[in-house]
């Protein structure tokens, strides 16, 4: 999906891309009034929101931030940080 290496950062950013893609599809089918993306990697979330410069995986970063901008046209997604490994059910 545009990643340039096999790293944990790749997995985190790919998860952002998939979450935004699913949210976008759901929004077009069901017109959700709100979308919340929960994450544990602050860098991946910042990359998805285009609030930091992506030095790794520029193609994946561009895809992910474009998905977010597209979703912004219908609903403004909320990004919520959750701490990893703290018994999160999801």
N, C-alpha and C positions, 0 to 999 in steps of 0.2 A: 504494500500500500504506500510505497514511497520511502520506506526506511532505508538507511544506508549502513546500518550495523545491527547486530543482535545484542542488545543491551537491555537493562531494566528500564532505561529511559525510553527505549523503543516501545516496550510493552505498555508503559504508562501513557505515552502519547497516542499509541494505537488504540488504547482503551478510550481515550477522549474522542478520537475520531469515530469509533464505533458508537459510542454513547450519543454523540451529536447526530450521526447518521440515523440512528433508530429514533431519536427525538424528532428529527425533521420528517421522517416518514410518518410517524404517529401524528404529528401536527397536521400534516396534509390530509390524513385519513379521518381524524377525529376532532380536529380543532381544539387542542388542549389550551386551557387558559394559563397554565404555568408549566415550566419545565425546570427541574432541579438536577444538576449534574454534580454528583458527589465524587470526590477525588481524595487521594492521599499524597499525590505528587504535586507540589506547588509549582514546580517548573513546567510540568506538562499542562497544568491548568492555565498558567500564564501564557504559554505558547499557543494554546487553543484560543485564548482570548486576544492574542496578538498584543500583549502588554510587555513582552520581552523580545529580545532579538534571538532568533533561533539559529544557533551556530551548528547544531547537529540536526540531521534529518530535515534539510530545508524543504524538500518536496512534501514529506509527511506533514510538516508544520504548515505549509501553504494549504494543503488539502484540509487539514483540521480547522484552521482559522477561517477558511472559506465556508466550510459547513456551519461554523458559528455565525458568521455574517449573514448567511442565507437564512438561518433560523431566526436571527434577530428581526427579520422583516415581518414575521408573524407573531412572535412571542419572544420576550427577552429572557433567556435562560439564566437561572441563578446557579452560581457555582458555590458549593459548600465543601469546605475542607473537613475531612474526617481523619482521625489518626489511625495509622495502620496498626494491625495486630492488637486491637483493643476490643475484641469480641463484637465487632460490627456484624450484624446479621446479613448484610449484603456485601 
